Amino acid sequence: MNTDDLRLLPWRGPDGQRAYLSTDDPNGFLSRLADNLEAAQLKTGADVLSYASRMLDDPDVSAGELRYAARRLAECLADALRVAESRGDRL
């Protein structure tokens, strides 16, 4: 599939593959939904980063808590990279 004219969406398809949107309308329902989800993903990433930073300053935090925070940070980083790729493709 040629993805040059497609928008990478911030969610995966039912088969786990990348999902793309083909539209000329940046104000269409799916475009706005994708914009809103991207904004939510970036906000969540900022929130998780703030939480994890505070955890790193806490000498009493457990290894399990740190692993949990690291997993969430990895998920947020993956989301942020997908948003950056999608937005970069649209420049």
C-alpha positions, 0 to 999 in steps of 0.5 A: 500500500502506498502511504504517501497520501494517507494519514497515520492514525494514532490507533492500530487496526483490528489486526494490530497493523498500522491504521491509515486514513485517506481523506482530503478533509482535515475537519472530517469526523475521523480527522478530528477524532485522530487530532483529539486522541493525539492531544490526549496521548501527548497529555497523558505522556506529560502526566506520566513523565511528571509522575515518574520524575517524582518517583525517581526522587523518592528513595522509598519507591519499590522496584516494582513501582519503577518497572510499572512507571518504566512500562507506562513511559515506554507506552507514552514514548511509542505514542509520542513517536507515532504522533510525531511521525504522523504530523511529520508526514503531513508537513 
